[in-house]
């Protein structure tokens, strides 16, 4: 009985450790697989792409730039455009193009050739989406990624620049009012009046530039810019085309000519024999006349 109990205990121990190792190996394999998947097809969002709204005094210009490989550039382009429209954005630029890498023409007969074209399809896309939907848009776009080359997301704080432009605009407005009053009160002479008006125009131009700069900042703050460079695996296209080269270059060789000559000669011999066979009646008549002449020639004499 003791021997049986010891045997059962040993078997139980072996089975227990075997199951533990199997689970560990499975867990390690799953972790490795998950890590590989996250590298090849990552979620391309970032904390820099999220509008938190915690600090209302700061103004951020958020931009993103990505380059990645897709299964089909055309299908991914349509999907990215749909994602942009669903998130209340718009496509600012797109350049879908096909770049030919190599063209190989292989003659396969005297009048035909096989044209093999190797080309790459790419697209450069620039889209604008509301700042609050940048993170959502990037997550939806990530579904098209087959392999990510790089991802750059930035959040530039332009609060000081925006405030500086605003203060400059206010300061220039006050200077304009002061200059207008001065010109009205003291600008009685022609030269003084012209100089004052030129200075006033310069101040107005500076004020307009500051205003336009702030409008541009507001637009960039409100709408984030995403630049995408997408590409796919090299595509190969084969097409049967007419042989445009000199047909003499593809003239058959000497051995082929000999075989053709034998075939032609045999066909001619067959034709001649058949012609003779068609004249068998004349031959039979000639033979009959010949033997008749041999038999009765003495009578003719």
ZADO-1210 file (C-alpha; in nm, 4 decimals, padded with zeros to 6 digits):
<atoms>
<atom x="00.0000" y="00.0000" z="00.0000" code="UNK" pos="1"/>
<atom x="00.2846" y="00.2381" z="00.0808" code="UNK" pos="2"/>
<atom x="00.4335" y="00.1803" z="-00.2647" code="UNK" pos="3"/>
<atom x="00.0977" y="00.2574" z="-00.4292" code="UNK" pos="4"/>
<atom x="00.0563" y="00.5786" z="-00.2283" code="UNK" pos="5"/>
<atom x="00.4069" y="00.6948" z="-00.3198" code="UNK" pos="6"/>
<atom x="00.3432" y="00.6203" z="-00.6882" code="UNK" pos="7"/>
<atom x="00.0185" y="00.8194" z="-00.6871" code="UNK" pos="8"/>
<atom x="00.1920" y="01.1118" z="-00.5138" code="UNK" pos="9"/>
<atom x="00.4734" y="01.1187" z="-00.7728" code="UNK" pos="10"/>
<atom x="00.2298" y="01.1076" z="-01.0667" code="UNK" pos="11"/>
<atom x="00.0195" y="01.3878" z="-00.9132" code="UNK" pos="12"/>
<atom x="00.3319" y="01.6037" z="-00.8641" code="UNK" pos="13"/>
<atom x="00.4449" y="01.5529" z="-01.2271" code="UNK" pos="14"/>
<atom x="00.0994" y="01.6390" z="-01.3639" code="UNK" pos="15"/>
<atom x="00.0714" y="01.9496" z="-01.1441" code="UNK" pos="16"/>
<atom x="00.4091" y="02.0960" z="-01.2505" code="UNK" pos="17"/>
<atom x="00.3430" y="02.0030" z="-01.6129" code="UNK" pos="18"/>
<atom x="00.0159" y="02.1997" z="-01.6153" code="UNK" pos="19"/>
<atom x="00.1837" y="02.4965" z="-01.4462" code="UNK" pos="20"/>
<atom x="00.4589" y="02.5096" z="-01.7112" code="UNK" pos="21"/>
<atom x="00.2030" y="02.4805" z="-01.9901" code="UNK" pos="22"/>
<atom x="00.0039" y="02.7740" z="-01.8518" code="UNK" pos="23"/>
<atom x="00.3190" y="02.9832" z="-01.8120" code="UNK" pos="24"/>
<atom x="00.4282" y="02.9082" z="-02.1692" code="UNK" pos="25"/>
<atom x="00.0814" y="02.9928" z="-02.2990" code="UNK" pos="26"/>
<atom x="00.0835" y="03.3188" z="-02.1028" code="UNK" pos="27"/>
<atom x="00.4299" y="03.4138" z="-02.2341" code="UNK" pos="28"/>
<atom x="00.3237" y="03.3284" z="-02.5903" code="UNK" pos="29"/>
<atom x="00.0102" y="03.5411" z="-02.5561" code="UNK" pos="30"/>
<atom x="00.2090" y="03.8358" z="-02.4188" code="UNK" pos="31"/>
<atom x="00.4613" y="03.8118" z="-02.7036" code="UNK" pos="32"/>
<atom x="00.1814" y="03.7961" z="-02.9591" code="UNK" pos="33"/>
<atom x="00.0070" y="04.0950" z="-02.8037" code="UNK" pos="34"/>
<atom x="00.3297" y="04.2943" z="-02.8028" code="UNK" pos="35"/>
<atom x="00.3935" y="04.2153" z="-03.1710" code="UNK" pos="36"/>
<atom x="00.0388" y="04.3179" z="-03.2620" code="UNK" pos="37"/>
<atom x="00.0721" y="04.6457" z="-03.0744" code="UNK" pos="38"/>
<atom x="00.3875" y="04.7292" z="-03.2715" code="UNK" pos="39"/>
<atom x="00.2485" y="04.6413" z="-03.6161" code="UNK" pos="40"/>
<atom x="-00.0936" y="04.7987" z="-03.5599" code="UNK" pos="41"/>
<atom x="-00.0794" y="05.0379" z="-03.2625" code="UNK" pos="42"/>
<atom x="-00.3474" y="05.2702" z="-03.1337" code="UNK" pos="43"/>
<atom x="-00.2153" y="05.5992" z="-03.2669" code="UNK" pos="44"/>
<atom x="-00.3827" y="05.8265" z="-03.0143" code="UNK" pos="45"/>
<atom x="-00.1865" y="06.0166" z="-02.7539" code="UNK" pos="46"/>
<atom x="-00.2496" y="06.2299" z="-02.4466" code="UNK" pos="47"/>
<atom x="-00.1278" y="06.5232" z="-02.6573" code="UNK" pos="48"/>
<atom x="-00.4289" y="06.4695" z="-02.8862" code="UNK" pos="49"/>
<atom x="-00.6878" y="06.4895" z="-02.6058" code="UNK" pos="50"/>
<atom x="-00.8635" y="06.8169" z="-02.5277" code="UNK" pos="51"/>
<atom x="-00.8999" y="06.8201" z="-02.1480" code="UNK" pos="52"/>
<atom x="-01.0289" y="07.1738" z="-02.0930" code="UNK" pos="53"/>
<atom x="-00.8821" y="07.1822" z="-01.7412" code="UNK" pos="54"/>
<atom x="-00.6840" y="07.5017" z="-01.8002" code="UNK" pos="55"/>
<atom x="-00.8918" y="07.7545" z="-01.9931" code="UNK" pos="56"/>
<atom x="-00.6080" y="08.0085" z="-01.9976" code="UNK" pos="57"/>
<atom x="-00.3982" y="07.7935" z="-02.2327" code="UNK" pos="58"/>
<atom x="-00.4492" y="07.7702" z="-02.6062" code="UNK" pos="59"/>
<atom x="-00.3045" y="07.4690" z="-02.7912" code="UNK" pos="60"/>
<atom x="-00.2443" y="07.4048" z="-03.1594" code="UNK" pos="61"/>
<atom x="-00.2582" y="07.0269" z="-03.1972" code="UNK" pos="62"/>
<atom x="-00.1117" y="06.8572" z="-03.5024" code="UNK" pos="63"/>
<atom x="-00.0438" y="06.4974" z="-03.6022" code="UNK" pos="64"/>
<atom x="00.1729" y="06.3461" z="-03.8753" code="UNK" pos="65"/>
<atom x="00.1740" y="05.9756" z="-03.9616" code="UNK" pos="66"/>
<atom x="00.3194" y="05.7421" z="-04.2209" code="UNK" pos="67"/>
<atom x="00.1937" y="05.3852" z="-04.2431" code="UNK" pos="68"/>
<atom x="00.1371" y="05.0909" z="-04.4753" code="UNK" pos="69"/>
<atom x="-00.2143" y="04.9766" z="-04.5678" code="UNK" pos="70"/>
<atom x="-00.3661" y="04.6834" z="-04.7537" code="UNK" pos="71"/>
<atom x="-00.5144" y="04.9047" z="-05.0248" code="UNK" pos="72"/>
<atom x="-00.4418" y="05.2762" z="-05.0629" code="UNK" pos="73"/>
<atom x="-00.7634" y="05.3426" z="-05.2547" code="UNK" pos="74"/>
<atom x="-00.9895" y="05.1711" z="-04.9979" code="UNK" pos="75"/>
<atom x="-00.8093" y="05.3327" z="-04.7032" code="UNK" pos="76"/>
<atom x="-00.8361" y="05.6749" z="-04.8701" code="UNK" pos="77"/>
<atom x="-01.2143" y="05.6397" z="-04.8966" code="UNK" pos="78"/>
<atom x="-01.2343" y="05.5188" z="-04.5356" code="UNK" pos="79"/>
<atom x="-01.0209" y="05.8096" z="-04.4042" code="UNK" pos="80"/>
<atom x="-01.2376" y="06.0593" z="-04.5937" code="UNK" pos="81"/>
<atom x="-01.5531" y="05.9057" z="-04.4434" code="UNK" pos="82"/>
<atom x="-01.3988" y="05.9179" z="-04.0938" code="UNK" pos="83"/>
<atom x="-01.3127" y="06.2856" z="-04.1463" code="UNK" pos="84"/>
<atom x="-01.6674" y="06.3770" z="-04.2499" code="UNK" pos="85"/>
<atom x="-01.8198" y="06.1796" z="-03.9609" code="UNK" pos="86"/>
<atom x="-01.6093" y="06.3819" z="-03.7164" code="UNK" pos="87"/>
<atom x="-01.7193" y="06.7170" z="-03.8661" code="UNK" pos="88"/>
<atom x="-01.3870" y="06.7727" z="-04.0413" code="UNK" pos="89"/>
<atom x="-01.2816" y="06.8272" z="-04.4017" code="UNK" pos="90"/>
<atom x="-01.0110" y="06.7120" z="-04.6430" code="UNK" pos="91"/>
<atom x="-00.7703" y="06.9974" z="-04.7145" code="UNK" pos="92"/>
<atom x="-00.5383" y="06.8102" z="-04.9541" code="UNK" pos="93"/>
<atom x="-00.5044" y="06.4683" z="-05.1146" code="UNK" pos="94"/>
<atom x="-00.2595" y="06.3419" z="-05.3759" code="UNK" pos="95"/>
<atom x="-00.3292" y="05.9836" z="-05.4844" code="UNK" pos="96"/>
<atom x="-00.0606" y="05.8681" z="-05.7293" code="UNK" pos="97"/>
<atom x="00.0911" y="05.5564" z="-05.8851" code="UNK" pos="98"/>
<atom x="00.4692" y="05.5478" z="-05.9302" code="UNK" pos="99"/>
<atom x="00.6070" y="05.2980" z="-06.1823" code="UNK" pos="100"/>
<atom x="00.9251" y="05.1266" z="-06.0586" code="UNK" pos="101"/>
<atom x="01.0018" y="04.8930" z="-06.3481" code="UNK" pos="102"/>
<atom x="00.8590" y="04.7770" z="-06.6818" code="UNK" pos="103"/>
<atom x="00.9772" y="04.4450" z="-06.8293" code="UNK" pos="104"/>
<atom x="00.8777" y="04.3328" z="-07.1819" code="UNK" pos="105"/>
<atom x="00.9318" y="03.9623" z="-07.2515" code="UNK" pos="106"/>
<atom x="00.8817" y="03.8298" z="-07.6106" code="UNK" pos="107"/>
<atom x="00.6798" y="03.5089" z="-07.6013" code="UNK" pos="108"/>
<atom x="00.6120" y="03.4624" z="-07.9767" code="UNK" pos="109"/>
<atom x="00.6836" y="03.6232" z="-08.3121" code="UNK" pos="110"/>
<atom x="00.3960" y="03.8693" z="-08.2750" code="UNK" pos="111"/>
<atom x="00.3263" y="03.8871" z="-07.8969" code="UNK" pos="112"/>
<atom x="00.5065" y="04.0080" z="-07.5837" code="UNK" pos="113"/>
<atom x="00.4297" y="03.9974" z="-07.2106" code="UNK" pos="114"/>
<atom x="00.4502" y="04.3379" z="-07.0399" code="UNK" pos="115"/>
<atom x="00.5202" y="04.3211" z="-06.6643" code="UNK" pos="116"/>
<atom x="00.4742" y="04.6493" z="-06.4741" code="UNK" pos="117"/>
<atom x="00.5829" y="04.6962" z="-06.1111" code="UNK" pos="118"/>
<atom x="00.4395" y="05.0040" z="-05.9391" code="UNK" pos="119"/>
<atom x="00.3647" y="05.1583" z="-05.6001" code="UNK" pos="120"/>
<atom x="00.0432" y="05.3387" z="-05.5042" code="UNK" pos="121"/>
<atom x="00.0727" y="05.6193" z="-05.2458" code="UNK" pos="122"/>
<atom x="-00.1374" y="05.9038" z="-05.1131" code="UNK" pos="123"/>
<atom x="-00.0536" y="06.2186" z="-04.9181" code="UNK" pos="124"/>
<atom x="-00.3580" y="06.3424" z="-04.7279" code="UNK" pos="125"/>
<atom x="-00.4084" y="06.6510" z="-04.5113" code="UNK" pos="126"/>
<atom x="-00.7272" y="06.6677" z="-04.3066" code="UNK" pos="127"/>
<atom x="-00.8647" y="06.9186" z="-04.0555" code="UNK" pos="128"/>
<atom x="-01.0862" y="06.8051" z="-03.7678" code="UNK" pos="129"/>
<atom x="-01.2234" y="06.9851" z="-03.4608" code="UNK" pos="130"/>
<atom x="-00.9697" y="07.0007" z="-03.1811" code="UNK" pos="131"/>
<atom x="-01.2028" y="06.8105" z="-02.9493" code="UNK" pos="132"/>
<atom x="-01.2294" y="06.5171" z="-03.1949" code="UNK" pos="133"/>
<atom x="-00.8608" y="06.4728" z="-03.2796" code="UNK" pos="134"/>
<atom x="-00.8142" y="06.1719" z="-03.0502" code="UNK" pos="135"/>
<atom x="-01.1320" y="06.0007" z="-03.1771" code="UNK" pos="136"/>
<atom x="-01.0300" y="06.0548" z="-03.5400" code="UNK" pos="137"/>
<atom x="-00.6841" y="05.9081" z="-03.4852" code="UNK" pos="138"/>
<atom x="-00.8278" y="05.5987" z="-03.3164" code="UNK" pos="139"/>
<atom x="-01.0618" y="05.5372" z="-03.6087" code="UNK" pos="140"/>
<atom x="-00.7839" y="05.5891" z="-03.8642" code="UNK" pos="141"/>
<atom x="-00.5646" y="05.3347" z="-03.6816" code="UNK" pos="142"/>
<atom x="-00.7924" y="05.0524" z="-03.8037" code="UNK" pos="143"/>
<atom x="-00.6400" y="05.0955" z="-04.1520" code="UNK" pos="144"/>
<atom x="-00.2791" y="05.0514" z="-04.0361" code="UNK" pos="145"/>
<atom x="-00.0969" y="04.7389" z="-04.1530" code="UNK" pos="146"/>
<atom x="00.2470" y="04.8652" z="-04.0443" code="UNK" pos="147"/>
<atom x="00.3296" y="05.1986" z="-03.8780" code="UNK" pos="148"/>
<atom x="00.6455" y="05.3805" z="-03.9901" code="UNK" pos="149"/>
<atom x="00.6189" y="05.6784" z="-03.7564" code="UNK" pos="150"/>
<atom x="00.3719" y="05.8877" z="-03.5590" code="UNK" pos="151"/>
<atom x="00.4289" y="06.2484" z="-03.4504" code="UNK" pos="152"/>
<atom x="00.1711" y="06.4286" z="-03.2357" code="UNK" pos="153"/>
<atom x="00.2379" y="06.7754" z="-03.0967" code="UNK" pos="154"/>
<atom x="00.0484" y="07.0250" z="-02.8809" code="UNK" pos="155"/>
<atom x="00.1974" y="07.3733" z="-02.9129" code="UNK" pos="156"/>
<atom x="00.0951" y="07.6254" z="-02.6490" code="UNK" pos="157"/>
<atom x="00.0289" y="07.9589" z="-02.8254" code="UNK" pos="158"/>
<atom x="-00.1350" y="08.1375" z="-02.5324" code="UNK" pos="159"/>
<atom x="00.1426" y="08.3950" z="-02.5035" code="UNK" pos="160"/>
<atom x="00.1537" y="08.4569" z="-02.8763" code="UNK" pos="161"/>
<atom x="-00.2233" y="08.4982" z="-02.8888" code="UNK" pos="162"/>
<atom x="-00.2170" y="08.7424" z="-02.5939" code="UNK" pos="163"/>
<atom x="00.0750" y="08.9338" z="-02.7478" code="UNK" pos="164"/>
<atom x="-00.1133" y="08.9799" z="-03.0745" code="UNK" pos="165"/>
<atom x="-00.4228" y="09.0901" z="-02.8871" code="UNK" pos="166"/>
<atom x="-00.2323" y="09.3494" z="-02.6801" code="UNK" pos="167"/>
<atom x="-00.0512" y="09.4745" z="-02.9914" code="UNK" pos="168"/>
<atom x="-00.3855" y="09.5123" z="-03.1668" code="UNK" pos="169"/>
<atom x="-00.5261" y="09.7156" z="-02.8738" code="UNK" pos="170"/>
<atom x="-00.2139" y="09.9292" z="-02.8532" code="UNK" pos="171"/>
<atom x="-00.2193" y="10.0028" z="-03.2251" code="UNK" pos="172"/>
<atom x="-00.5883" y="10.0931" z="-03.2056" code="UNK" pos="173"/>
<atom x="-00.5130" y="10.3511" z="-02.9362" code="UNK" pos="174"/>
<atom x="-00.2225" y="10.4914" z="-03.1393" code="UNK" pos="175"/>
<atom x="-00.4520" y="10.5250" z="-03.4399" code="UNK" pos="176"/>
<atom x="-00.7017" y="10.7276" z="-03.2378" code="UNK" pos="177"/>
<atom x="-00.4248" y="10.9495" z="-03.1055" code="UNK" pos="178"/>
<atom x="-00.2770" y="11.0005" z="-03.4524" code="UNK" pos="179"/>
<atom x="-00.6179" y="11.0836" z="-03.5971" code="UNK" pos="180"/>
<atom x="-00.6762" y="11.3478" z="-03.3297" code="UNK" pos="181"/>
<atom x="-00.3265" y="11.4919" z="-03.3800" code="UNK" pos="182"/>
<atom x="-00.3713" y="11.5140" z="-03.7558" code="UNK" pos="183"/>
<atom x="-00.7072" y="11.6889" z="-03.7136" code="UNK" pos="184"/>
<atom x="-00.5692" y="11.9432" z="-03.4632" code="UNK" pos="185"/>
<atom x="-00.2169" y="12.0132" z="-03.5922" code="UNK" pos="186"/>
<atom x="-00.1966" y="11.8787" z="-03.9408" code="UNK" pos="187"/>
<atom x="-00.2775" y="12.2088" z="-04.1137" code="UNK" pos="188"/>
<atom x="00.0366" y="12.2149" z="-04.3254" code="UNK" pos="189"/>
<atom x="00.0448" y="11.9909" z="-04.6307" code="UNK" pos="190"/>
<atom x="00.3736" y="11.8125" z="-04.5461" code="UNK" pos="191"/>
<atom x="00.2719" y="11.7463" z="-04.1871" code="UNK" pos="192"/>
<atom x="-00.0653" y="11.6173" z="-04.3017" code="UNK" pos="193"/>
<atom x="00.0881" y="11.3757" z="-04.5570" code="UNK" pos="194"/>
<atom x="00.3443" y="11.2408" z="-04.3066" code="UNK" pos="195"/>
<atom x="00.0749" y="11.1938" z="-04.0432" code="UNK" pos="196"/>
<atom x="-00.1502" y="11.0071" z="-04.2865" code="UNK" pos="197"/>
<atom x="00.1355" y="10.7745" z="-04.3910" code="UNK" pos="198"/>
<atom x="00.2131" y="10.6980" z="-04.0289" code="UNK" pos="199"/>
<atom x="-00.1556" y="10.6333" z="-03.9641" code="UNK" pos="200"/>
<atom x="-00.1714" y="10.3909" z="-04.2606" code="UNK" pos="201"/>
<atom x="00.1331" y="10.2010" z="-04.1298" code="UNK" pos="202"/>
<atom x="-00.0329" y="10.1678" z="-03.7905" code="UNK" pos="203"/>
<atom x="-00.3503" y="10.0430" z="-03.9544" code="UNK" pos="204"/>
<atom x="-00.1557" y="09.7809" z="-04.1528" code="UNK" pos="205"/>
<atom x="00.0180" y="09.6616" z="-03.8356" code="UNK" pos="206"/>
<atom x="-00.3174" y="09.6371" z="-03.6583" code="UNK" pos="207"/>
<atom x="-00.4646" y="09.4368" z="-03.9484" code="UNK" pos="208"/>
<atom x="-00.1658" y="09.1986" z="-03.9503" code="UNK" pos="209"/>
<atom x="-00.2028" y="09.1407" z="-03.5747" code="UNK" pos="210"/>
<atom x="-00.5763" y="09.0791" z="-03.6206" code="UNK" pos="211"/>
<atom x="-00.5191" y="08.8348" z="-03.9094" code="UNK" pos="212"/>
<atom x="-00.2491" y="08.6553" z="-03.7090" code="UNK" pos="213"/>
<atom x="-00.4923" y="08.6019" z="-03.4226" code="UNK" pos="214"/>
<atom x="-00.7636" y="08.4833" z="-03.6602" code="UNK" pos="215"/>
<atom x="-00.5172" y="08.2303" z="-03.8026" code="UNK" pos="216"/>
<atom x="-00.4270" y="08.1145" z="-03.4511" code="UNK" pos="217"/>
<atom x="-00.7948" y="08.0774" z="-03.3632" code="UNK" pos="218"/>
<atom x="-00.8506" y="07.8627" z="-03.6715" code="UNK" pos="219"/>
<atom x="-00.5516" y="07.6397" z="-03.5914" code="UNK" pos="220"/>
<atom x="-00.6638" y="07.6089" z="-03.2294" code="UNK" pos="221"/>
<atom x="-01.0202" y="07.5196" z="-03.3261" code="UNK" pos="222"/>
<atom x="-00.9270" y="07.2738" z="-03.6024" code="UNK" pos="223"/>
<atom x="-00.6358" y="07.0315" z="-03.5650" code="UNK" pos="224"/>
<atom x="-00.4318" y="06.9346" z="-03.8713" code="UNK" pos="225"/>
<atom x="-00.3514" y="06.5709" z="-03.9516" code="UNK" pos="226"/>
<atom x="-00.1008" y="06.4853" z="-04.2270" code="UNK" pos="227"/>
<atom x="-00.1043" y="06.1261" z="-04.3512" code="UNK" pos="228"/>
<atom x="00.1348" y="05.9469" z="-04.5856" code="UNK" pos="229"/>
<atom x="-00.0011" y="05.6032" z="-04.6785" code="UNK" pos="230"/>
<atom x="00.1352" y="05.3362" z="-04.9111" code="UNK" pos="231"/>
<atom x="00.0834" y="04.9685" z="-04.9945" code="UNK" pos="232"/>
<atom x="00.2880" y="04.6677" z="-05.1041" code="UNK" pos="233"/>
<atom x="00.4383" y="04.6862" z="-05.4541" code="UNK" pos="234"/>
<atom x="00.1834" y="04.5792" z="-05.7143" code="UNK" pos="235"/>
<atom x="00.2632" y="04.3722" z="-06.0251" code="UNK" pos="236"/>
<atom x="00.0486" y="04.3890" z="-06.3384" code="UNK" pos="237"/>
<atom x="00.0951" y="04.1634" z="-06.6432" code="UNK" pos="238"/>
<atom x="-00.0545" y="04.2312" z="-06.9867" code="UNK" pos="239"/>
<atom x="-00.0227" y="04.0609" z="-07.3250" code="UNK" pos="240"/>
<atom x="00.0684" y="04.3168" z="-07.5927" code="UNK" pos="241"/>
<atom x="00.1613" y="04.3177" z="-07.9618" code="UNK" pos="242"/>
<atom x="00.5295" y="04.2716" z="-08.0463" code="UNK" pos="243"/>
<atom x="00.6432" y="04.6077" z="-08.1822" code="UNK" pos="244"/>
<atom x="00.9991" y="04.4967" z="-08.2617" code="UNK" pos="245"/>
<atom x="01.1194" y="04.3798" z="-08.6067" code="UNK" pos="246"/>
<atom x="00.9653" y="04.0421" z="-08.6712" code="UNK" pos="247"/>
<atom x="01.2891" y="03.9276" z="-08.8464" code="UNK" pos="248"/>
<atom x="01.4536" y="03.9213" z="-08.5062" code="UNK" pos="249"/>
<atom x="01.2274" y="03.6325" z="-08.4136" code="UNK" pos="250"/>
<atom x="01.2787" y="03.4245" z="-08.7339" code="UNK" pos="251"/>
<atom x="01.2835" y="03.0474" z="-08.6611" code="UNK" pos="252"/>
<atom x="01.6195" y="02.8685" z="-08.6305" code="UNK" pos="253"/>
<atom x="01.7879" y="02.6318" z="-08.8791" code="UNK" pos="254"/>
<atom x="01.6657" y="02.3134" z="-08.7120" code="UNK" pos="255"/>
<atom x="01.3091" y="02.4389" z="-08.7171" code="UNK" pos="256"/>
<atom x="01.3468" y="02.5205" z="-09.0873" code="UNK" pos="257"/>
<atom x="01.4679" y="02.1615" z="-09.1598" code="UNK" pos="258"/>
<atom x="01.1644" y="02.0135" z="-08.9884" code="UNK" pos="259"/>
<atom x="00.9354" y="02.2458" z="-09.1805" code="UNK" pos="260"/>
<atom x="01.1111" y="02.1483" z="-09.5085" code="UNK" pos="261"/>
<atom x="01.0601" y="01.7753" z="-09.4329" code="UNK" pos="262"/>
<atom x="00.6948" y="01.8389" z="-09.3561" code="UNK" pos="263"/>
<atom x="00.6536" y="02.0388" z="-09.6778" code="UNK" pos="264"/>
<atom x="00.8304" y="01.7735" z="-09.8879" code="UNK" pos="265"/>
<atom x="00.6209" y="01.4940" z="-09.7412" code="UNK" pos="266"/>
<atom x="00.3036" y="01.6909" z="-09.8078" code="UNK" pos="267"/>
<atom x="00.4158" y="01.7448" z="-10.1693" code="UNK" pos="268"/>
<atom x="00.4902" y="01.3703" z="-10.2086" code="UNK" pos="269"/>
<atom x="00.1491" y="01.2829" z="-10.0681" code="UNK" pos="270"/>
<atom x="-00.0134" y="01.5237" z="-10.3115" code="UNK" pos="271"/>
<atom x="00.1785" y="01.3735" z="-10.6067" code="UNK" pos="272"/>
<atom x="00.0913" y="01.0148" z="-10.5104" code="UNK" pos="273"/>
<atom x="-00.2710" y="01.1066" z="-10.4713" code="UNK" pos="274"/>
<atom x="-00.2612" y="01.2693" z="-10.8139" code="UNK" pos="275"/>
<atom x="-00.1213" y="00.9493" z="-10.9640" code="UNK" pos="276"/>
<atom x="-00.3811" y="00.7423" z="-10.7853" code="UNK" pos="277"/>
<atom x="-00.6497" y="00.9573" z="-10.9402" code="UNK" pos="278"/>
<atom x="-00.5093" y="00.8551" z="-11.2855" code="UNK" pos="279"/>
<atom x="-00.5265" y="00.4777" z="-11.2245" code="UNK" pos="280"/>
<atom x="-00.7751" y="00.4321" z="-11.5088" code="UNK" pos="281"/>
<atom x="-00.5372" y="00.5809" z="-11.7637" code="UNK" pos="282"/>
<atom x="-00.2540" y="00.3593" z="-11.6375" code="UNK" pos="283"/>
<atom x="-00.4760" y="00.0508" z="-11.6634" code="UNK" pos="284"/>
<atom x="-00.5762" y="00.1437" z="-12.0173" code="UNK" pos="285"/>
<atom x="-00.2116" y="00.2022" z="-12.1179" code="UNK" pos="286"/>
<atom x="-00.1102" y="-00.1372" z="-11.9763" code="UNK" pos="287"/>
<atom x="-00.3934" y="-00.3095" z="-12.1660" code="UNK" pos="288"/>
<atom x="-00.2925" y="-00.1403" z="-12.4903" code="UNK" pos="289"/>
<atom x="00.0710" y="-00.2359" z="-12.4358" code="UNK" pos="290"/>
<atom x="00.0001" y="-00.6065" z="-12.3802" code="UNK" pos="291"/>
<atom x="-00.2473" y="-00.6148" z="-12.6656" code="UNK" pos="292"/>
<atom x="00.0117" y="-00.4656" z="-12.8934" code="UNK" pos="293"/>
<atom x="00.2734" y="-00.7248" z="-12.7823" code="UNK" pos="294"/>
<atom x="00.0284" y="-01.0074" z="-12.8467" code="UNK" pos="295"/>
<atom x="-00.1041" y="-00.8997" z="-13.1860" code="UNK" pos="296"/>
<atom x="00.1855" y="-00.7006" z="-13.3313" code="UNK" pos="297"/>
<atom x="00.2658" y="-00.9704" z="-13.5896" code="UNK" pos="298"/>
<atom x="-00.0853" y="-00.9440" z="-13.7261" code="UNK" pos="299"/>
<atom x="-00.0433" y="-00.5697" z="-13.7687" code="UNK" pos="300"/>
<atom x="00.2821" y="-00.6333" z="-13.9590" code="UNK" pos="301"/>
</atoms>
